Amino acid sequence: MAKSDPAVPSPLPGPASFEAALTELERIVATMEGGELALEQSLAAYSRGAQLLKYCQAQLADAQQKVRILEDDTLKLFSDDNHQR
């Protein structure tokens, strides 16, 4: 069985939702701004924050794409109704 490198932190599980990720990210930022973390803790917090940021950005991009699709369908329907009159 291969041993994991203790210098490389294992990835933490993904957040349950966008809101949970945002809450955790806000907590990490507040903790880091407090300046009380040791170097290793700061690096771990930064790494987790980067993971959460990436997750949130992906969720927002997905939501924007869904809105574009919904708006496109709505605009097509609206335009079709206007042309039929």
LUMDOBA-59036 format. One record per residue: y, x, z of N, C-alpha, C, O in turn; residue number from 1. Coordinates in pm, 1 decimal, decimal comma. Layout:
BEGIN
@n.v = Y; n.u = X; n.w = Z; ca.v = Y; ca.u = X; ca.w = Z; c.v = Y; c.u = X; c.w = Z; o.v = Y; o.u = X; o.w = Z; rodren = NUM
...
***
This chain:
BEGIN
@n.v = -118,2; n.u = 84,5; n.w = 0,0; ca.v = 0,0; ca.u = 0,0; ca.w = 0,0; c.v = 124,5; c.u = 89,0; c.w = 0,0; o.v = 134,5; o.u = 182,1; o.w = 79,9; rodren = 1
@n.v = 217,7; n.u = 60,8; n.w = -88,1; ca.v = 338,0; ca.u = 142,9; ca.w = -101,3; c.v = 436,8; c.u = 109,0; c.w = 8,7; o.v = 457,6; o.u = -7,8; o.w = 41,5; rodren = 2
@n.v = 497,5; n.u = 212,3; n.w = 65,1; ca.v = 599,8; ca.u = 192,1; ca.w = 167,5; c.v = 734,1; c.u = 172,8; c.w = 99,5; o.v = 762,0; o.u = 232,6; o.w = -4,4; rodren = 3
@n.v = 817,2; n.u = 88,0; n.w = 159,8; ca.v = 950,8; ca.u = 69,1; ca.w = 103,8; c.v = 1041,7; c.u = 177,7; c.w = 158,4; o.v = 1023,4; o.u = 226,6; o.w = 269,9; rodren = 4
@n.v = 1138,6; n.u = 213,8; n.w = 78,7; ca.v = 1235,5; ca.u = 316,3; ca.w = 116,6; c.v = 1333,9; c.u = 255,2; c.w = 215,7; o.v = 1402,6; o.u = 159,2; o.w = 181,0; rodren = 5
@n.v = 1343,1; n.u = 307,8; n.w = 338,6; ca.v = 1434,8; ca.u = 248,4; ca.w = 435,7; c.v = 1581,6; c.u = 261,1; c.w = 396,8; o.v = 1665,8; o.u = 188,8; o.w = 450,1; rodren = 6
@n.v = 1613,6; n.u = 351,6; n.w = 304,8; ca.v = 1752,2; ca.u = 367,9; ca.w = 261,2; c.v = 1794,2; c.u = 257,5; c.w = 164,9; o.v = 1913,3; o.u = 233,2; o.w = 145,2; rodren = 7
@n.v = 1695,5; n.u = 190,9; n.w = 105,1; ca.v = 1723,8; ca.u = 83,4; ca.w = 10,6; c.v = 1695,1; c.u = -49,1; c.w = 79,6; o.v = 1579,4; o.u = -80,3; o.w = 107,8; rodren = 8
@n.v = 1799,2; n.u = -127,6; n.w = 107,3; ca.v = 1776,6; ca.u = -254,1; ca.w = 177,1; c.v = 1702,6; c.u = -352,5; c.w = 88,5; o.v = 1725,6; o.u = -359,2; o.w = -32,2; rodren = 9
@n.v = 1613,3; n.u = -428,9; n.w = 150,0; ca.v = 1543,1; ca.u = -530,8; ca.w = 73,2; c.v = 1639,1; c.u = -645,3; c.w = 47,6; o.v = 1723,2; o.u = -676,0; o.w = 132,1; rodren = 10
@n.v = 1627,3; n.u = -709,0; n.w = -68,7; ca.v = 1720,5; ca.u = -817,3; ca.w = -100,8; c.v = 1700,0; c.u = -935,0; c.w = -6,0; o.v = 1587,1; o.u = -970,4; o.w = 27,9; rodren = 11
@n.v = 1809,6; n.u = -993,8; n.w = 35,2; ca.v = 1802,9; ca.u = -1110,8; ca.w = 121,5; c.v = 1778,2; c.u = -1233,5; c.w = 35,1; o.v = 1809,0; o.u = -1233,5; o.w = -84,1; rodren = 12
@n.v = 1723,0; n.u = -1337,1; n.w = 94,9; ca.v = 1698,0; ca.u = -1458,0; ca.w = 15,4; c.v = 1828,2; c.u = -1517,9; c.w = -35,8; o.v = 1934,4; o.u = -1501,5; o.w = 24,3; rodren = 13
@n.v = 1817,3; n.u = -1586,4; n.w = -146,6; ca.v = 1935,2; ca.u = -1649,8; ca.w = -204,9; c.v = 1983,0; c.u = -1765,5; c.w = -118,9; o.v = 1905,8; o.u = -1820,8; o.w = -40,5; rodren = 14
@n.v = 2108,6; n.u = -1802,3; n.w = -133,0; ca.v = 2163,9; ca.u = -1912,4; ca.w = -54,1; c.v = 2102,9; c.u = -2046,3; c.w = -95,7; o.v = 2053,4; o.u = -2062,0; o.w = -207,2; rodren = 15
@n.v = 2107,8; n.u = -2140,4; n.w = -4,9; ca.v = 2053,2; ca.u = -2272,9; ca.w = -30,8; c.v = 2140,4; c.u = -2353,0; c.w = -127,4; o.v = 2091,2; o.u = -2439,8; o.w = -199,4; rodren = 16
@n.v = 2271,0; n.u = -2322,9; n.w = -128,0; ca.v = 2363,2; ca.u = -2398,6; ca.w = -213,0; c.v = 2490,4; c.u = -2316,8; c.w = -232,6; o.v = 2510,6; o.u = -2214,1; o.w = -167,9; rodren = 17
@n.v = 2575,2; n.u = -2364,3; n.w = -322,8; ca.v = 2704,7; ca.u = -2300,7; ca.w = -345,6; c.v = 2786,6; c.u = -2301,8; c.w = -216,4; o.v = 2849,1; o.u = -2201,9; o.w = -180,6; rodren = 18
@n.v = 2785,5; n.u = -2413,6; n.w = -148,3; ca.v = 2863,3; ca.u = -2426,6; ca.w = -25,6; c.v = 2812,9; c.u = -2330,3; c.w = 82,1; o.v = 2892,7; o.u = -2270,1; o.w = 153,9; rodren = 19
@n.v = 2680,6; n.u = -2315,7; n.w = 93,2; ca.v = 2624,1; ca.u = -2222,3; ca.w = 191,1; c.v = 2662,5; c.u = -2078,9; c.w = 156,5; o.v = 2693,5; o.u = -1999,3; o.w = 245,1; rodren = 20
@n.v = 2660,4; n.u = -2046,3; n.w = 27,9; ca.v = 2698,8; ca.u = -1911,4; ca.w = -15,9; c.v = 2844,8; c.u = -1884,5; c.w = 15,7; o.v = 2879,6; o.u = -1776,4; o.w = 63,2; rodren = 21
@n.v = 2929,3; n.u = -1981,5; n.w = -10,3; ca.v = 3072,0; ca.u = -1965,7; ca.w = 15,5; c.v = 3099,3; c.u = -1949,2; c.w = 165,4; o.v = 3181,7; o.u = -1866,7; o.w = 204,9; rodren = 22
@n.v = 3031,3; n.u = -2026,2; n.w = 247,2; ca.v = 3046,6; ca.u = -2015,7; ca.w = 392,5; c.v = 3002,9; c.u = -1878,2; c.w = 441,1; o.v = 3072,0; o.u = -1815,5; o.w = 521,4; rodren = 23
@n.v = 2888,1; n.u = -1831,1; n.w = 392,5; ca.v = 2839,8; ca.u = -1699,2; ca.w = 432,3; c.v = 2934,2; c.u = -1589,5; c.w = 384,0; o.v = 2960,4; o.u = -1493,5; o.w = 456,5; rodren = 24
@n.v = 2984,7; n.u = -1603,4; n.w = 263,3; ca.v = 3078,2; ca.u = -1504,7; ca.w = 208,5; c.v = 3206,5; c.u = -1499,5; c.w = 292,2; o.v = 3256,9; o.u = -1391,0; o.w = 321,4; rodren = 25
@n.v = 3258,4; n.u = -1614,1; n.w = 330,3; ca.v = 3378,4; ca.u = -1618,8; ca.w = 414,6; c.v = 3352,5; c.u = -1551,4; c.w = 549,9; o.v = 3439,5; o.u = -1481,5; o.w = 601,9; rodren = 26
@n.v = 3233,9; n.u = -1572,2; n.w = 606,5; ca.v = 3198,7; ca.u = -1509,9; ca.w = 733,8; c.v = 3191,3; c.u = -1358,4; c.w = 718,7; o.v = 3238,6; o.u = -1284,8; o.w = 805,4; rodren = 27
@n.v = 3132,5; n.u = -1311,8; n.w = 609,4; ca.v = 3121,9; ca.u = -1168,0; ca.w = 584,1; c.v = 3260,3; c.u = -1106,0; c.w = 570,7; o.v = 3286,9; o.u = -1000,4; o.w = 628,0; rodren = 28
@n.v = 3347,3; n.u = -1170,2; n.w = 496,4; ca.v = 3483,2; ca.u = -1117,8; ca.w = 477,0; c.v = 3555,1; c.u = -1108,8; c.w = 611,4; o.v = 3618,7; o.u = -1007,8; o.w = 641,3; rodren = 29
@n.v = 3545,2; n.u = -1213,8; n.w = 692,1; ca.v = 3612,1; ca.u = -1213,6; ca.w = 822,2; c.v = 3557,2; c.u = -1101,9; c.w = 910,7; o.v = 3633,6; o.u = -1034,8; o.w = 980,2; rodren = 30
@n.v = 3426,3; n.u = -1081,7; n.w = 908,7; ca.v = 3364,3; ca.u = -976,6; ca.w = 988,4; c.v = 3410,2; c.u = -838,9; c.w = 941,7; o.v = 3442,8; o.u = -752,7; o.w = 1023,4; rodren = 31
@n.v = 3412,7; n.u = -818,8; n.w = 811,6; ca.v = 3454,7; ca.u = -689,4; ca.w = 758,5; c.v = 3602,2; c.u = -663,2; c.w = 786,2; o.v = 3641,1; o.u = -550,1; o.w = 815,6; rodren = 32
@n.v = 3684,0; n.u = -767,3; n.w = 777,0; ca.v = 3826,8; ca.u = -750,7; ca.w = 804,5; c.v = 3851,9; c.u = -716,7; c.w = 950,7; o.v = 3954,7; o.u = -657,7; o.w = 984,0; rodren = 33
@n.v = 3758,4; n.u = -753,6; n.w = 1038,2; ca.v = 3771,3; ca.u = -722,7; ca.w = 1179,6; c.v = 3761,9; c.u = -574,0; c.w = 1208,4; o.v = 3809,1; o.u = -527,6; o.w = 1312,1; rodren = 34
@n.v = 3701,1; n.u = -498,8; n.w = 1116,8; ca.v = 3694,0; ca.u = -354,3; ca.w = 1128,9; c.v = 3602,5; c.u = -303,2; c.w = 1238,4; o.v = 3613,5; o.u = -187,3; o.w = 1278,3; rodren = 35
@n.v = 3513,0; n.u = -386,2; n.w = 1287,6; ca.v = 3426,1; ca.u = -345,7; ca.w = 1397,5; c.v = 3287,5; c.u = -300,3; c.w = 1351,2; o.v = 3206,0; o.u = -259,8; o.w = 1434,1; rodren = 36
@n.v = 3259,5; n.u = -305,9; n.w = 1223,7; ca.v = 3126,1; ca.u = -271,1; ca.w = 1172,9; c.v = 3111,6; c.u = -120,4; c.w = 1154,5; o.v = 3205,4; o.u = -51,0; o.w = 1115,3; rodren = 37
@n.v = 2992,2; n.u = -72,7; n.w = 1183,6; ca.v = 2959,5; ca.u = 66,8; ca.w = 1154,7; c.v = 2945,5; c.u = 82,2; c.w = 1003,2; o.v = 2936,8; o.u = -17,2; o.w = 931,1; rodren = 38
@n.v = 2943,4; n.u = 204,3; n.w = 955,9; ca.v = 2937,1; ca.u = 230,3; ca.w = 812,1; c.v = 2818,0; c.u = 161,6; c.w = 747,0; o.v = 2833,2; o.u = 94,7; o.w = 644,8; rodren = 39
@n.v = 2699,2; n.u = 177,7; n.w = 805,4; ca.v = 2579,1; ca.u = 116,6; ca.w = 746,3; c.v = 2590,1; c.u = -35,8; c.w = 744,0; o.v = 2549,0; o.u = -99,6; o.w = 647,1; rodren = 40
@n.v = 2644,7; n.u = -93,4; n.w = 848,9; ca.v = 2663,3; ca.u = -238,2; ca.w = 854,2; c.v = 2765,3; c.u = -283,5; c.w = 750,3; o.v = 2748,9; o.u = -388,3; o.w = 688,0; rodren = 41
@n.v = 2868,4; n.u = -205,6; n.w = 732,3; ca.v = 2969,5; ca.u = -237,7; ca.w = 631,2; c.v = 2909,5; c.u = -235,2; c.w = 491,2; o.v = 2937,2; o.u = -322,4; o.w = 408,8; rodren = 42
@n.v = 2827,5; n.u = -134,7; n.w = 465,8; ca.v = 2762,8; ca.u = -125,6; ca.w = 334,2; c.v = 2668,6; c.u = -243,4; c.w = 311,0; o.v = 2664,6; o.u = -299,6; o.w = 201,5; rodren = 43
@n.v = 2593,4; n.u = -280,4; n.w = 413,6; ca.v = 2501,8; ca.u = -394,2; ca.w = 401,2; c.v = 2580,6; c.u = -523,5; c.w = 380,1; o.v = 2542,5; o.u = -607,4; o.w = 298,5; rodren = 44
@n.v = 2689,8; n.u = -539,0; n.w = 453,6; ca.v = 2772,3; ca.u = -658,4; ca.w = 438,6; c.v = 2834,7; c.u = -664,1; c.w = 299,6; o.v = 2839,4; o.u = -770,2; o.w = 237,3; rodren = 45
@n.v = 2882,8; n.u = -549,5; n.w = 251,1; ca.v = 2941,4; ca.u = -543,7; ca.w = 117,1; c.v = 2837,2; c.u = -580,9; c.w = 11,6; o.v = 2865,8; o.u = -656,5; o.w = -81,2; rodren = 46
@n.v = 2716,9; n.u = -527,3; n.w = 27,0; ca.v = 2609,0; ca.u = -556,4; ca.w = -67,5; c.v = 2575,7; c.u = -705,1; c.w = -68,5; o.v = 2560,6; o.u = -765,4; o.w = -174,8; rodren = 47
@n.v = 2564,4; n.u = -763,5; n.w = 49,9; ca.v = 2534,4; ca.u = -906,4; ca.w = 58,5; c.v = 2649,8; c.u = -988,0; c.w = 0,4; o.v = 2627,0; o.u = -1086,5; o.w = -69,9; rodren = 48
@n.v = 2771,7; n.u = -948,0; n.w = 29,2; ca.v = 2887,1; ca.u = -1017,5; ca.w = -26,5; c.v = 2888,0; c.u = -1013,8; c.w = -178,0; o.v = 2922,3; o.u = -1112,6; o.w = -242,8; rodren = 49
@n.v = 2850,0; n.u = -899,3; n.w = -235,1; ca.v = 2843,1; ca.u = -887,2; ca.w = -381,2; c.v = 2736,0; c.u = -980,3; c.w = -437,6; o.v = 2755,7; o.u = -1041,8; o.w = -542,4; rodren = 50
@n.v = 2622,4; n.u = -990,7; n.w = -367,8; ca.v = 2516,3; ca.u = -1082,6; ca.w = -411,6; c.v = 2567,5; c.u = -1226,9; c.w = -409,6; o.v = 2546,8; o.u = -1302,7; o.w = -504,3; rodren = 51
@n.v = 2634,0; n.u = -1263,1; n.w = -301,1; ca.v = 2684,8; ca.u = -1399,2; ca.w = -287,7; c.v = 2792,2; c.u = -1429,4; c.w = -390,8; o.v = 2796,4; o.u = -1539,1; o.w = -446,5; rodren = 52
@n.v = 2878,9; n.u = -1332,5; n.w = -416,2; ca.v = 2982,9; ca.u = -1350,5; ca.w = -516,8; c.v = 2922,1; c.u = -1374,9; c.w = -654,2; o.v = 2965,5; o.u = -1463,9; o.w = -727,4; rodren = 53
@n.v = 2822,3; n.u = -1295,9; n.w = -688,2; ca.v = 2754,0; ca.u = -1312,3; ca.w = -816,9; c.v = 2688,9; c.u = -1450,6; c.w = -826,7; o.v = 2695,5; o.u = -1515,7; o.w = -931,0; rodren = 54
@n.v = 2626,7; n.u = -1494,5; n.w = -718,5; ca.v = 2564,6; ca.u = -1626,8; ca.w = -714,9; c.v = 2670,4; c.u = -1735,4; c.w = -735,9; o.v = 2651,3; o.u = -1826,4; o.w = -816,6; rodren = 55
@n.v = 2782,0; n.u = -1725,6; n.w = -662,9; ca.v = 2888,2; ca.u = -1826,1; ca.w = -673,7; c.v = 2948,0; c.u = -1829,5; c.w = -814,1; o.v = 2973,8; o.u = -1936,9; o.w = -868,4; rodren = 56
@n.v = 2969,9; n.u = -1711,9; n.w = -872,6; ca.v = 3024,0; ca.u = -1706,2; ca.w = -1008,4; c.v = 2928,4; c.u = -1771,6; c.w = -1108,0; o.v = 2972,2; o.u = -1841,9; o.w = -1199,1; rodren = 57
@n.v = 2798,4; n.u = -1748,8; n.w = -1091,0; ca.v = 2699,7; ca.u = -1809,7; ca.w = -1180,8; c.v = 2697,8; c.u = -1961,4; c.w = -1163,7; o.v = 2688,3; o.u = -2035,2; o.w = -1261,8; rodren = 58
@n.v = 2706,8; n.u = -2007,3; n.w = -1039,7; ca.v = 2708,3; ca.u = -2151,4; ca.w = -1014,7; c.v = 2832,5; c.u = -2216,2; c.w = -1074,7; o.v = 2824,0; o.u = -2324,3; o.w = -1133,0; rodren = 59
@n.v = 2946,3; n.u = -2151,7; n.w = -1061,1; ca.v = 3070,8; ca.u = -2205,1; ca.w = -1118,7; c.v = 3065,6; c.u = -2206,1; c.w = -1271,3; o.v = 3110,2; o.u = -2302,1; o.w = -1334,3; rodren = 60
@n.v = 3011,6; n.u = -2100,3; n.w = -1330,7; ca.v = 2999,8; ca.u = -2095,5; ca.w = -1476,6; c.v = 2908,7; c.u = -2206,6; c.w = -1526,2; o.v = 2936,0; o.u = -2269,1; o.w = -1628,7; rodren = 61
@n.v = 2799,9; n.u = -2231,1; n.w = -1452,9; ca.v = 2707,2; ca.u = -2338,4; ca.w = -1489,4; c.v = 2776,4; c.u = -2474,5; c.w = -1478,9; o.v = 2760,8; o.u = -2559,3; o.w = -1566,6; rodren = 62
@n.v = 2852,0; n.u = -2494,6; n.w = -1372,3; ca.v = 2923,6; ca.u = -2621,0; ca.w = -1355,3; c.v = 3028,1; c.u = -2640,0; c.w = -1465,6; o.v = 3043,5; o.u = -2750,4; o.w = -1517,8; rodren = 63
@n.v = 3099,9; n.u = -2532,9; n.w = -1501,3; ca.v = 3199,0; ca.u = -2542,4; ca.w = -1608,9; c.v = 3132,6; c.u = -2578,5; c.w = -1741,3; o.v = 3186,8; o.u = -2657,6; o.w = -1818,5; rodren = 64
@n.v = 3017,4; n.u = -2521,8; n.w = -1767,5; ca.v = 2946,3; ca.u = -2552,9; ca.w = -1891,2; c.v = 2904,1; c.u = -2699,6; c.w = -1892,6; o.v = 2915,4; o.u = -2766,3; o.w = -1995,4; rodren = 65
@n.v = 2856,4; n.u = -2749,4; n.w = -1780,8; ca.v = 2815,6; ca.u = -2890,7; ca.w = -1772,6; c.v = 2935,6; c.u = -2982,1; c.w = -1793,9; o.v = 2924,5; o.u = -3084,4; o.w = -1861,5; rodren = 66
@n.v = 3050,2; n.u = -2946,1; n.w = -1736,7; ca.v = 3171,4; ca.u = -3026,8; ca.w = -1754,8; c.v = 3212,1; c.u = -3026,1; c.w = -1902,3; o.v = 3248,9; o.u = -3130,2; o.w = -1956,9; rodren = 67
@n.v = 3205,8; n.u = -2909,6; n.w = -1966,6; ca.v = 3239,4; ca.u = -2902,8; ca.w = -2110,0; c.v = 3149,3; c.u = -2994,6; c.w = -2191,4; o.v = 3195,9; o.u = -3065,1; o.w = -2280,9; rodren = 68
@n.v = 3020,9; n.u = -2993,5; n.w = -2160,2; ca.v = 2926,0; ca.u = -3078,8; ca.w = -2233,3; c.v = 2958,6; c.u = -3225,6; c.w = -2208,9; o.v = 2961,6; o.u = -3305,4; o.w = -2302,6; rodren = 69
@n.v = 2982,8; n.u = -3260,8; n.w = -2083,4; ca.v = 3016,4; ca.u = -3399,8; ca.w = -2051,1; c.v = 3146,5; c.u = -3442,3; c.w = -2117,3; o.v = 3155,2; o.u = -3552,8; o.w = -2170,9; rodren = 70
@n.v = 3247,8; n.u = -3356,4; n.w = -2114,4; ca.v = 3375,5; ca.u = -3389,0; ca.w = -2177,9; c.v = 3359,3; c.u = -3403,2; c.w = -2327,9; o.v = 3419,7; o.u = -3491,6; o.w = -2388,6; rodren = 71
@n.v = 3279,9; n.u = -3318,7; n.w = -2387,6; ca.v = 3259,3; ca.u = -3325,0; ca.w = -2532,1; c.v = 3196,2; c.u = -3457,5; c.w = -2570,1; o.v = 3239,5; o.u = -3521,6; o.w = -2665,9; rodren = 72
@n.v = 3093,9; n.u = -3499,6; n.w = -2496,2; ca.v = 3029,8; ca.u = -3628,0; ca.w = -2524,0; c.v = 3126,9; c.u = -3743,3; c.w = -2502,9; o.v = 3129,1; o.u = -3837,5; o.w = -2582,1; rodren = 73
@n.v = 3206,5; n.u = -3736,8; n.w = -2398,0; ca.v = 3302,7; ca.u = -3842,4; ca.w = -2369,8; c.v = 3410,0; c.u = -3846,6; c.w = -2477,4; o.v = 3447,9; o.u = -3954,4; o.w = -2523,1; rodren = 74
@n.v = 3459,1; n.u = -3730,5; n.w = -2518,1; ca.v = 3562,1; ca.u = -3726,7; ca.w = -2621,3; c.v = 3508,9; c.u = -3777,1; c.w = -2754,2; o.v = 3580,3; o.u = -3845,6; o.w = -2827,5; rodren = 75
@n.v = 3384,5; n.u = -3744,0; n.w = -2786,4; ca.v = 3325,2; ca.u = -3794,0; ca.w = -2910,5; c.v = 3314,5; c.u = -3945,8; c.w = -2906,6; o.v = 3347,2; o.u = -4013,8; o.w = -3003,9; rodren = 76
@n.v = 3267,8; n.u = -3999,2; n.w = -2791,9; ca.v = 3255,1; ca.u = -4143,8; ca.w = -2780,0; c.v = 3391,8; c.u = -4210,0; c.w = -2789,3; o.v = 3407,0; o.u = -4312,1; o.w = -2856,4; rodren = 77
@n.v = 3490,3; n.u = -4153,3; n.w = -2723,3; ca.v = 3625,3; ca.u = -4207,4; ca.w = -2726,4; c.v = 3680,6; c.u = -4203,7; c.w = -2867,8; o.v = 3740,8; o.u = -4301,2; o.w = -2912,9; rodren = 78
@n.v = 3661,7; n.u = -4094,9; n.w = -2937,6; ca.v = 3710,6; ca.u = -4080,6; ca.w = -3074,9; c.v = 3640,9; c.u = -4178,3; c.w = -3167,5; o.v = 3704,4; o.u = -4237,0; o.w = -3255,1; rodren = 79
@n.v = 3511,1; n.u = -4196,3; n.w = -3149,1; ca.v = 3435,9; ca.u = -4289,6; ca.w = -3232,5; c.v = 3485,3; c.u = -4432,5; c.w = -3211,9; o.v = 3494,2; o.u = -4509,6; o.w = -3307,5; rodren = 80
@n.v = 3517,7; n.u = -4468,4; n.w = -3086,0; ca.v = 3568,9; ca.u = -4603,0; ca.w = -3058,0; c.v = 3703,1; c.u = -4626,2; c.w = -3125,6; o.v = 3729,1; o.u = -4735,8; o.w = -3175,1; rodren = 81
@n.v = 3788,2; n.u = -4525,4; n.w = -3128,4; ca.v = 3920,8; ca.u = -4539,0; ca.w = -3190,7; c.v = 3910,7; c.u = -4551,9; c.w = -3342,1; o.v = 3990,5; o.u = -4622,8; o.w = -3403,5; rodren = 82
@n.v = 3813,6; n.u = -4484,3; n.w = -3403,1; ca.v = 3800,1; ca.u = -4488,9; ca.w = -3548,5; c.v = 3741,3; c.u = -4621,0; c.w = -3596,3; o.v = 3759,4; o.u = -4658,0; o.w = -3712,3; rodren = 83
@n.v = 3671,6; n.u = -4692,0; n.w = -3509,5; ca.v = 3607,9; ca.u = -4815,9; ca.w = -3550,0; c.v = 3705,9; c.u = -4932,1; c.w = -3551,1; o.v = 3675,0; o.u = -5037,6; o.w = -3606,3; rodren = 84
@n.v = 3820,8; n.u = -4915,5; n.w = -3492,5; ca.v = 3918,8; ca.u = -5026,3; ca.w = -3484,4; c.v = 4001,6; c.u = -5035,0; c.w = -3606,4; o.v = 4088,3; o.u = -5121,9; o.w = -3616,2; rodren = 85
***
